[in-house]
C-alpha cells in the first residue's frame, strides 16, 4: 500500500510576529528564532524517519525559507518545490503592517477581535478565514491532494490561516471549531490519508 503522507508546517517566527504586527501578504523574513524553529521542524521530521517526494509553499519568503531550512536539515534539499500564492497567509487588508495594540486603539478591542477570530467577517480590504478557504481549497484539491493520493510523500510549508483552512477540510471541523485551533510556528502536523482522502491518522509534533 502506498504511504499517503501529508505534512503541514507553519512557518517559523517572522520579524513581524516578533513585533506583534499584522502581516498577511506582507513579506518579512524569519527571525533567528524562526530559523531555529524551521531547523527543529526538520529534525523532528527526520526523527520520524520521514522522507518527501514533493513540497509546496506560498509565494512569501517566511514560508519558503522555513521549507528550505527544514529540507536542508533532513538532507532533502533536492526535491521538487512548487510555490503558489493560493497558499499565502490570509490578507489582512488595511490592518497589514499595523501593531495589533494600535489597531485595537483605533477600531476597538471588540471589533479587532471579530476580524481576527470570526470565520466570515473580513477586516477592511482584506480576507476572512472563509475567503482564505475559498482561495486555498481549490489549489489543494487540484494540485496537492492528487500527489498525496498517488503516494507522493508531500510537505506543505505555509501560514497559520491558509493551513487552518486545509485542516478544517481534512478534519471536518465546523467554523466554530477551527477558530479554536491554534498552530504553533514551526511545528509539523503529520497526516496519513485513506484512499478516499479521509484522514486515517494525525500526529501533531508540538511536544
VEXLOLUM-450084 format. One line per field, with one value per atom (N, C-alpha, C): residue number from 0; residue in one letter; chain; atom name; x, y, z. Coordinates in steps of 0.02 Angstrom, whole numbers, plus 50000, padded with zeros to 5 digits. Each point is the difference from the previous one (the first is absolute). Example, Ala and Ser with C-alpha at 12.3 -4.5 7.8 and 13.67 -1.06 7.14 Angstrom:
# VEXLOLUM-450084
nuvex = (0  0  0  1  1  1)
tornu = (A  A  A  S  S  S)
baza = (A  A  A  A  A  A)
ronu = (N  CA  C  N  CA  C)
X = (50660  49955  50045  49982  50042  49961)
Y = (49716  50059  50060  50053  50059  50055)
Z = (50390  50000  50000  49964  50003  50037)
This chain:
# VEXLOLUM-450084
nuvex = (0  0  0  1  1  1  2  2  2  3  3  3  4  4  4  5  5  5  6  6  6  7  7  7  8  8  8  9  9  9  10  10  10  11  11  11  12  12  12  13  13  13  14  14  14  15  15  15  16  16  16  17  17  17  18  18  18  19  19  19  20  20  20  21  21  21  22  22  22  23  23  23  24  24  24  25  25  25  26  26  26  27  27  27  28  28  28  29  29  29  30  30  30  31  31  31  32  32  32  33  33  33  34  34  34  35  35  35  36  36  36  37  37  37  38  38  38  39  39  39  40  40  40  41  41  41  42  42  42  43  43  43  44  44  44  45  45  45  46  46  46  47  47  47  48  48  48  49  49  49  50  50  50  51  51  51  52  52  52  53  53  53  54  54  54  55  55  55  56  56  56  57  57  57  58  58  58  59  59  59  60  60  60  61  61  61  62  62  62  63  63  63  64  64  64  65  65  65  66  66  66  67  67  67  68  68  68  69  69  69  70  70  70  71  71  71  72  72  72  73  73  73  74  74  74  75  75  75  76  76  76  77  77  77  78  78  78  79  79  79  80  80  80  81  81  81  82  82  82  83  83  83  84  84  84  85  85  85  86  86  86  87  87  87  88  88  88  89  89  89  90  90  90  91  91  91  92  92  92  93  93  93  94  94  94  95  95  95  96  96  96  97  97  97  98  98  98  99  99  99  100  100  100  101  101  101  102  102  102  103  103  103  104  104  104  105  105  105  106  106  106  107  107  107  108  108  108  109  109  109  110  110  110  111  111  111  112  112  112  113  113  113  114  114  114  115  115  115  116  116  116  117  117  117  118  118  118  119  119  119  120  120  120  121  121  121  122  122  122  123  123  123  124  124  124  125  125  125  126  126  126  127  127  127  128  128  128  129  129  129  130  130  130  131  131  131  132  132  132  133  133  133  134  134  134  135  135  135  136  136  136  137  137  137  138  138  138  139  139  139  140  140  140  141  141  141  142  142  142  143  143  143  144  144  144  145  145  145  146  146  146  147  147  147  148  148  148  149  149  149  150  150  150  151  151  151  152  152  152  153  153  153  154  154  154  155  155  155  156  156  156  157  157  157  158  158  158  159  159  159  160  160  160  161  161  161  162  162  162  163  163  163  164  164  164  165  165  165  166  166  166  167  167  167  168  168  168  169  169  169  170  170  170  171  171  171  172  172  172  173  173  173  174  174  174  175  175  175  176  176  176  177  177  177  178  178  178  179  179  179  180  180  180  181  181  181  182  182  182  183  183  183  184  184  184  185  185  185  186  186  186  187  187  187  188  188  188  189  189  189  190  190  190  191  191  191  192  192  192  193  193  193  194  194  194  195  195  195  196  196  196  197  197  197  198  198  198  199  199  199  200  200  200  201  201  201  202  202  202  203  203  203  204  204  204  205  205  205  206  206  206)
tornu = (X  X  X  X  X  X  X  X  X  X  X  X  X  X  X  X  X  X  X  X  X  X  X  X  X  X  X  X  X  X  X  X  X  X  X  X  X  X  X  X  X  X  X  X  X  X  X  X  X  X  X  X  X  X  X  X  X  X  X  X  X  X  X  X  X  X  X  X  X  X  X  X  X  X  X  X  X  X  X  X  X  X  X  X  X  X  X  X  X  X  X  X  X  X  X  X  X  X  X  X  X  X  X  X  X  X  X  X  X  X  X  X  X  X  X  X  X  X  X  X  X  X  X  X  X  X  X  X  X  X  X  X  X  X  X  X  X  X  X  X  X  X  X  X  X  X  X  X  X  X  X  X  X  X  X  X  X  X  X  X  X  X  X  X  X  X  X  X  X  X  X  X  X  X  X  X  X  X  X  X  X  X  X  X  X  X  X  X  X  X  X  X  X  X  X  X  X  X  X  X  X  X  X  X  X  X  X  X  X  X  X  X  X  X  X  X  X  X  X  X  X  X  X  X  X  X  X  X  X  X  X  X  X  X  X  X  X  X  X  X  X  X  X  X  X  X  X  X  X  X  X  X  X  X  X  X  X  X  X  X  X  X  X  X  X  X  X  X  X  X  X  X  X  X  X  X  X  X  X  X  X  X  X  X  X  X  X  X  X  X  X  X  X  X  X  X  X  X  X  X  X  X  X  X  X  X  X  X  X  X  X  X  X  X  X  X  X  X  X  X  X  X  X  X  X  X  X  X  X  X  X  X  X  X  X  X  X  X  X  X  X  X  X  X  X  X  X  X  X  X  X  X  X  X  X  X  X  X  X  X  X  X  X  X  X  X  X  X  X  X  X  X  X  X  X  X  X  X  X  X  X  X  X  X  X  X  X  X  X  X  X  X  X  X  X  X  X  X  X  X  X  X  X  X  X  X  X  X  X  X  X  X  X  X  X  X  X  X  X  X  X  X  X  X  X  X  X  X  X  X  X  X  X  X  X  X  X  X  X  X  X  X  X  X  X  X  X  X  X  X  X  X  X  X  X  X  X  X  X  X  X  X  X  X  X  X  X  X  X  X  X  X  X  X  X  X  X  X  X  X  X  X  X  X  X  X  X  X  X  X  X  X  X  X  X  X  X  X  X  X  X  X  X  X  X  X  X  X  X  X  X  X  X  X  X  X  X  X  X  X  X  X  X  X  X  X  X  X  X  X  X  X  X  X  X  X  X  X  X  X  X  X  X  X  X  X  X  X  X  X  X  X  X  X  X  X  X  X  X  X  X  X  X  X  X  X  X  X  X  X  X  X  X  X  X  X  X  X  X  X  X  X  X  X  X  X  X  X  X  X  X  X  X  X  X  X  X  X  X  X  X  X  X  X  X  X  X  X  X  X  X  X  X  X  X  X  X  X  X  X  X)
baza = (A  A  A  A  A  A  A  A  A  A  A  A  A  A  A  A  A  A  A  A  A  A  A  A  A  A  A  A  A  A  A  A  A  A  A  A  A  A  A  A  A  A  A  A  A  A  A  A  A  A  A  A  A  A  A  A  A  A  A  A  A  A  A  A  A  A  A  A  A  A  A  A  A  A  A  A  A  A  A  A  A  A  A  A  A  A  A  A  A  A  A  A  A  A  A  A  A  A  A  A  A  A  A  A  A  A  A  A  A  A  A  A  A  A  A  A  A  A  A  A  A  A  A  A  A  A  A  A  A  A  A  A  A  A  A  A  A  A  A  A  A  A  A  A  A  A  A  A  A  A  A  A  A  A  A  A  A  A  A  A  A  A  A  A  A  A  A  A  A  A  A  A  A  A  A  A  A  A  A  A  A  A  A  A  A  A  A  A  A  A  A  A  A  A  A  A  A  A  A  A  A  A  A  A  A  A  A  A  A  A  A  A  A  A  A  A  A  A  A  A  A  A  A  A  A  A  A  A  A  A  A  A  A  A  A  A  A  A  A  A  A  A  A  A  A  A  A  A  A  A  A  A  A  A  A  A  A  A  A  A  A  A  A  A  A  A  A  A  A  A  A  A  A  A  A  A  A  A  A  A  A  A  A  A  A  A  A  A  A  A  A  A  A  A  A  A  A  A  A  A  A  A  A  A  A  A  A  A  A  A  A  A  A  A  A  A  A  A  A  A  A  A  A  A  A  A  A  A  A  A  A  A  A  A  A  A  A  A  A  A  A  A  A  A  A  A  A  A  A  A  A  A  A  A  A  A  A  A  A  A  A  A  A  A  A  A  A  A  A  A  A  A  A  A  A  A  A  A  A  A  A  A  A  A  A  A  A  A  A  A  A  A  A  A  A  A  A  A  A  A  A  A  A  A  A  A  A  A  A  A  A  A  A  A  A  A  A  A  A  A  A  A  A  A  A  A  A  A  A  A  A  A  A  A  A  A  A  A  A  A  A  A  A  A  A  A  A  A  A  A  A  A  A  A  A  A  A  A  A  A  A  A  A  A  A  A  A  A  A  A  A  A  A  A  A  A  A  A  A  A  A  A  A  A  A  A  A  A  A  A  A  A  A  A  A  A  A  A  A  A  A  A  A  A  A  A  A  A  A  A  A  A  A  A  A  A  A  A  A  A  A  A  A  A  A  A  A  A  A  A  A  A  A  A  A  A  A  A  A  A  A  A  A  A  A  A  A  A  A  A  A  A  A  A  A  A  A  A  A  A  A  A  A  A  A  A  A  A  A  A  A  A  A  A  A  A  A  A  A  A  A  A  A  A  A  A  A  A  A  A  A  A  A  A  A  A  A  A  A  A  A  A  A  A  A  A  A  A  A  A  A  A  A  A  A  A  A  A  A  A  A)
ronu = (N  CA  C  N  CA  C  N  CA  C  N  CA  C  N  CA  C  N  CA  C  N  CA  C  N  CA  C  N  CA  C  N  CA  C  N  CA  C  N  CA  C  N  CA  C  N  CA  C  N  CA  C  N  CA  C  N  CA  C  N  CA  C  N  CA  C  N  CA  C  N  CA  C  N  CA  C  N  CA  C  N  CA  C  N  CA  C  N  CA  C  N  CA  C  N  CA  C  N  CA  C  N  CA  C  N  CA  C  N  CA  C  N  CA  C  N  CA  C  N  CA  C  N  CA  C  N  CA  C  N  CA  C  N  CA  C  N  CA  C  N  CA  C  N  CA  C  N  CA  C  N  CA  C  N  CA  C  N  CA  C  N  CA  C  N  CA  C  N  CA  C  N  CA  C  N  CA  C  N  CA  C  N  CA  C  N  CA  C  N  CA  C  N  CA  C  N  CA  C  N  CA  C  N  CA  C  N  CA  C  N  CA  C  N  CA  C  N  CA  C  N  CA  C  N  CA  C  N  CA  C  N  CA  C  N  CA  C  N  CA  C  N  CA  C  N  CA  C  N  CA  C  N  CA  C  N  CA  C  N  CA  C  N  CA  C  N  CA  C  N  CA  C  N  CA  C  N  CA  C  N  CA  C  N  CA  C  N  CA  C  N  CA  C  N  CA  C  N  CA  C  N  CA  C  N  CA  C  N  CA  C  N  CA  C  N  CA  C  N  CA  C  N  CA  C  N  CA  C  N  CA  C  N  CA  C  N  CA  C  N  CA  C  N  CA  C  N  CA  C  N  CA  C  N  CA  C  N  CA  C  N  CA  C  N  CA  C  N  CA  C  N  CA  C  N  CA  C  N  CA  C  N  CA  C  N  CA  C  N  CA  C  N  CA  C  N  CA  C  N  CA  C  N  CA  C  N  CA  C  N  CA  C  N  CA  C  N  CA  C  N  CA  C  N  CA  C  N  CA  C  N  CA  C  N  CA  C  N  CA  C  N  CA  C  N  CA  C  N  CA  C  N  CA  C  N  CA  C  N  CA  C  N  CA  C  N  CA  C  N  CA  C  N  CA  C  N  CA  C  N  CA  C  N  CA  C  N  CA  C  N  CA  C  N  CA  C  N  CA  C  N  CA  C  N  CA  C  N  CA  C  N  CA  C  N  CA  C  N  CA  C  N  CA  C  N  CA  C  N  CA  C  N  CA  C  N  CA  C  N  CA  C  N  CA  C  N  CA  C  N  CA  C  N  CA  C  N  CA  C  N  CA  C  N  CA  C  N  CA  C  N  CA  C  N  CA  C  N  CA  C  N  CA  C  N  CA  C  N  CA  C  N  CA  C  N  CA  C  N  CA  C  N  CA  C  N  CA  C  N  CA  C  N  CA  C  N  CA  C  N  CA  C  N  CA  C  N  CA  C  N  CA  C  N  CA  C  N  CA  C  N  CA  C  N  CA  C  N  CA  C  N  CA  C  N  CA  C  N  CA  C  N  CA  C  N  CA  C  N  CA  C  N  CA  C  N  CA  C  N  CA  C  N  CA  C  N  CA  C  N  CA  C  N  CA  C  N  CA  C  N  CA  C  N  CA  C  N  CA  C  N  CA  C  N  CA  C  N  CA  C  N  CA  C)
X = (50042  49958  50044  49983  50039  49988  50051  49997  49973  49936  49968  50014  50060  50026  49993  49972  49994  50022  50052  50024  49991  49968  49990  50044  50035  50040  49992  49983  49996  50071  50012  50066  50023  50067  50028  49984  50016  49986  50029  49959  50024  50017  50034  50018  49938  49946  49939  49961  50005  49971  50032  50066  50038  49977  49985  49981  49925  49962  49928  49962  50022  49967  49956  49945  49961  50042  50009  50045  49963  49958  49963  50045  49990  50038  50065  50015  50065  50054  50062  50051  50062  49992  50059  50031  50064  50035  49995  50032  50002  50048  49985  50047  50050  50049  50046  49961  49953  49958  49960  49974  49963  50042  50063  50046  50014  50007  50010  49939  49940  49938  49996  50021  49999  50050  50058  50049  49971  49967  49971  49945  49961  49949  50034  50055  50037  50026  50026  50025  49945  49942  49944  49976  49997  49977  50051  50064  50053  49996  49988  49995  49942  49948  49943  50016  50058  50020  49965  49977  49961  50045  49984  50030  49943  50017  49948  50018  49948  50008  49988  49959  49981  49980  50010  49981  49964  49956  49962  50010  50002  50004  49966  49997  49965  50048  49976  50042  50038  49998  50029  50064  50047  50068  50002  49960  50006  49981  49952  49981  50052  50025  50050  50064  50022  50062  49991  49941  49986  50007  49971  50005  50072  50037  50070  50041  49992  50040  49982  49934  49978  50025  49995  50023  50076  50037  50073  50017  49964  50011  49989  49953  49984  50044  50043  50041  49959  49946  49954  49990  50051  49993  49984  50012  49992  49930  49951  49934  49964  49953  49963  49959  50001  49962  49956  49936  49953  49977  50003  49982  49938  49952  49939  49967  49974  49969  49934  49973  49939  50013  50063  50018  50022  49996  50019  49958  50028  49962  49937  49952  49941  50021  49968  50014  49963  50039  49970  49979  50008  49975  50029  49955  50022  50037  49995  50036  50073  50017  50068  50053  50049  50054  49986  49938  49983  50017  50022  50007  49931  49994  49934  49970  50043  49975  49976  50036  49979  49933  49992  49937  49942  50012  49947  49982  50051  49986  49959  50014  49967  49928  49990  49934  49963  50035  49968  50017  50008  50020  49951  49935  49949  50001  50005  49999  50061  50059  50061  49995  49971  49991  49954  49948  49954  50038  50040  50038  50049  50032  50051  49970  49944  49976  49932  49968  49938  50018  49953  50011  49989  49950  49979  49995  50031  50001  50070  50011  50067  50017  50064  50020  49993  50000  49992  50053  49977  50046  50035  49980  50036  49955  50025  49965  49979  49943  49981  50032  49993  50024  49960  49936  49958  50027  50020  50029  50066  50040  50064  49989  49950  49982  49979  49961  49976  50059  50053  50060  50045  50008  50049  49975  49935  49974  50004  49981  50005  50071  50049  50070  50019  49977  50014  49970  49937  49964  50030  50020  50023  50074  50041  50073  50032  49980  50035  49971  49934  49968  50015  49999  50016  50070  50048  50067  49997  49965  49995  49967  49945  49963  50037  50048  50042  50057  50005  50053  50063  49996  50057  49999  50053  50002  50010  49952  49991  50008  50041  50011  49974  49960  49974  50022  50039  50021  49962  49958  49958  49988  49937  49986  49942  49995  49950  49930  49978  49931  49990  50048  49992  50002  50041  50002  49938  49976  49938  49941  50000  49948  50003  50061  50007  49982  50021  49985  49925  49966  49927  49968  50025  49973  50022  50064  50027  49967  49991  49974  49925  49969  49927  49979  50034  49985  49948  49960  49951  50035  49968  50030  50016  49959  50013  50062  50006  50057  50066  50001  50063  50026  49955  50022  50038  49989  50035  50066  50012  50059  50060  50050  50061  50055  50040  50058  50063  50043  50063  50047  50042  50048  50052  50012  50052  49985  49937  49983  49964  50029  49967  49939  49949  49942  49999  50002  50008  49933  49977  49939  50016  49965  49999  49927  49991  49933  49980  49936  49971  49994  49984  49995  49944  49950  49945  50013  50063  50023  49977  49966  49986  50064  50001  50060  50001  50054  50010  50030  50049  50031  50029  50008  50030  50046  50059  50049  50027  49987  50026  50064  50056  50065  50015  49948  50009  50017  50057  50020  50072)
Y = (49940  50060  50062  50048  50062  50039  50039  50039  50069  50011  50064  50051  50030  50043  50073  50039  50073  50032  50042  50035  50075  50032  50073  50032  50053  50036  50075  50034  50073  50028  50055  50030  50017  50005  50021  50073  50022  50069  50050  50048  50052  50063  50046  50063  50038  49993  50037  49963  49933  49965  50029  50007  50024  50070  50042  50069  50008  49944  50001  50039  49993  50035  49952  50026  49961  49994  49939  49988  49988  49949  49986  49987  50038  49990  50040  50037  50033  49947  50018  49948  50006  50005  49999  49930  49998  49935  49971  49943  49967  50036  49997  50020  49942  50013  49945  49943  50019  49948  49962  50035  49968  49951  50019  49954  49938  50011  49944  49954  50030  49960  49958  50030  49963  49941  50012  49946  49944  50021  49951  49960  50032  49964  49946  50017  49952  49942  50017  49948  49952  50030  49958  49953  50025  49959  49945  50018  49950  49946  50021  49952  49952  50022  49957  49952  50008  49957  50019  50063  50020  50027  49982  50031  50025  50047  50032  49997  49997  49999  50068  50041  50065  50046  50065  50050  50058  50030  50059  50055  50062  50057  50060  50054  50060  50044  50058  50048  50046  49986  50045  49971  50045  49981  49958  50018  49966  49925  49984  49930  49965  50033  49970  49985  50046  49989  49946  49996  49946  49933  49995  49938  49984  50050  49989  49974  50032  49982  49930  49985  49934  49945  50010  49950  49990  50055  49995  49959  50012  49964  49925  49983  49929  49970  50042  49976  49987  50039  49988  50062  50041  50064  49994  49941  49993  49985  49992  49980  50057  49985  50053  50042  50066  50046  50044  50000  50043  50058  50060  50060  50031  50020  50029  50046  50056  50048  49975  49946  49971  49978  49986  49979  50058  50061  50059  50006  50036  50017  50039  49998  50043  50073  50034  50071  50042  50036  50041  50069  50015  50063  50061  50043  50064  49989  49940  49987  49982  49981  49976  50052  49978  50045  50038  49995  50036  49957  50034  49967  49981  49939  49976  50043  50025  50044  50067  50027  50062  49991  49942  49986  49999  49972  49998  50070  50044  50069  50036  49985  50034  49976  49934  49972  49971  49993  49970  49927  49978  49931  49949  50015  49952  49992  50056  49997  49962  50014  49965  49926  49983  49930  49965  50034  49971  49988  50049  49991  49942  49993  49949  49930  49996  49936  49978  50041  49976  49960  49961  49958  50039  50043  50029  50076  50034  50074  50023  50028  50022  50068  50014  50069  50043  50066  50044  49985  49986  49988  49933  49956  49937  49939  49942  49936  49974  49968  49960  49931  49959  49931  49963  50016  49970  50018  50063  50021  49963  49992  49965  49928  49968  49932  49996  50048  50000  50007  50031  50008  49939  49973  49947  49931  49986  49933  49976  50040  49975  49980  50038  49983  49934  49992  49938  49940  50007  49945  49984  50051  49990  49982  50026  49993  49957  50010  49966  49931  49996  49936  49944  50013  49946  49971  50042  49975  49951  50020  49959  49933  50003  49939  49954  50028  49958  49967  50017  49972  50042  50062  50045  50033  49989  50027  50075  50036  50071  50044  50052  50048  50068  50033  50066  50048  50051  50052  50064  50022  50059  50041  50020  50052  49978  50034  49981  49993  50049  49999  49959  50000  49957  49927  49983  49930  49983  50047  49987  49987  50034  49988  49927  49975  49930  49951  50017  49956  49996  50055  50001  49947  49996  49952  49929  49991  49933  49969  50040  49973  50011  50027  50011  50042  50055  50043  50052  50020  50053  50068  50053  50067  50018  49977  50016  49963  49936  49960  50025  50020  50019  50065  50042  50062  49988  49943  49983  49964  49981  49961  50046  49993  50040  49957  50030  49966  50035  49964  50030  50010  50050  50012  49943  49975  49950  49930  49985  49934  49959  49943  49959  49963  49994  49957  49948  49936  49944  49965  50000  49964  49941  49946  49945  49992  49996  50001  49931  49987  49941  50014  49947  50007  50048  50010  50046  50070  50014  50067  50017  49953  50012  49987  50027  49995  49933  49961  49937  50012  50048  50016  50070  50031  50066  50001  50030  50005  50071  50036  50068  49996  50026  49994  50057  50033  50056  49975  49970  49973  50019)
Z = (50000  50000  50000  49960  49999  50064  50018  50061  49982  50011  49981  50055  49997  50053  49981  50046  49992  50065  49996  50060  49989  50048  49999  50053  49982  50050  49989  50055  49998  50003  49965  49999  50071  50008  50064  50014  50060  50020  49949  49979  49954  50038  49965  50032  50023  49963  50019  50054  50004  50058  50063  49998  50058  50019  49951  50013  50012  50000  50013  49946  49938  49944  49960  49973  49952  49936  49976  49944  49935  49998  49939  49941  49945  49938  50000  50052  50005  50008  49987  49989  50045  50065  50043  50003  50017  50003  50071  50009  50065  50047  50064  50052  50011  50042  50018  50034  50043  50031  49947  49950  49946  49961  49987  49966  50043  50065  50045  50001  49999  49999  49936  49944  49937  50002  50029  50009  50044  50053  50047  49965  49956  49961  49958  49968  49960  50043  50059  50045  50022  50017  50022  49945  49939  49944  49985  50004  49989  50054  50062  50055  49991  49964  49985  49942  49970  49944  49935  49994  49942  49944  49939  49941  49955  49957  49959  49926  49959  49927  49969  50033  49972  50057  49990  50051  49967  50039  49978  50051  49976  50045  49969  50037  49976  49960  49981  49963  50048  50064  50051  50029  50013  50020  50063  50050  50065  49994  49957  49990  49958  49947  49956  50038  50042  50039  50052  50030  50048  49965  49940  49962  49982  49975  49981  50058  50058  50059  50025  50001  50024  49953  49934  49952  50006  50008  50008  50061  50054  50063  49990  49956  49987  49945  49969  49944  49938  49990  49944  49957  49995  49965  49926  49971  49928  49974  50044  49976  49964  49955  49966  50050  49990  50043  49955  50015  49964  50045  49973  50038  49968  50043  49972  50052  49975  50046  50029  49973  50030  50072  50016  50068  50044  49974  50041  50062  50049  50060  49981  50045  49993  49991  49955  49987  50052  50041  50053  49976  49936  49973  50035  50023  50031  50066  50029  50063  49987  49939  49985  50019  50038  50021  50064  50025  50062  50061  50053  50064  50026  50026  50022  50055  50044  50054  49972  49950  49968  49964  49968  49965  50050  50060  50051  50023  50004  50020  49946  49937  49945  49991  50000  49983  50060  50056  50059  50007  50061  50014  49969  50009  49977  49925  49964  49926  49974  50027  49978  50016  50057  50018  49949  49979  49950  49935  49978  49938  50005  50058  50007  50011  50033  50024  49974  49959  49969  49938  49977  49941  49935  49999  49936  49999  50050  50000  49983  49940  49980  50029  50013  50016  49938  50007  49942  49946  49940  49944  50002  50046  50008  49993  50024  49995  50068  50003  50059  49992  50052  49994  49946  49995  49947  49931  49990  49937  49986  50053  49993  49979  50030  49982  49926  49977  49931  49951  50021  49958  50004  50060  50013  49979  50013  49990  49927  49950  49931  49981  50023  49985  50034  50062  50036  49962  49980  49968  49931  49964  49931  49996  50046  49993  50055  50062  50055  50013  50008  50017  49950  49934  49953  50012  50018  50015  50059  50053  50060  49983  49963  49985  49952  49961  49957  50040  50064  50040  50002  49974  50005  50070  50037  50069  49996  50028  49985  50062  49995  50054  49978  50042  49986  50054  49981  50047  49983  50045  49984  50064  50011  50050  50045  50057  50049  49971  49961  49977  49936  49955  49940  50021  50050  50024  50041  50039  50038  49953  49943  49950  49976  49988  49978  50055  50061  50058  50011  49989  50008  49954  49938  49952  50017  50013  50014  50061  50053  50063  50008  49946  50000  50061  50012  50057  49980  50048  49989  50002  49974  50006  50072  50047  50071  50025  49980  50024  49972  49937  49970  50031  50025  50031  50064  50031  50062  49987  49938  49983  49989  50042  49992  49969  49959  49971  50023  50035  50023  49941  50004  49946  49998  49940  49989  50025  50014  50027  49947  49978  49949  50027  49957  50013  49945  50020  49953  49989  49938  49982  49956  50012  49952  49977  49935  49971  49975  50001  49968  49925  49962  49927  49980  50044  49984  50026  50019  50023  50071  50034  50071  50041  50060  50043  50036  49989  50036  50068  50003  50065  49996  50058  50004  50062  49990  50055  50000  50055  50008  50040  49972  50032  50047  50026  50047  50069  50007  50065  50014)
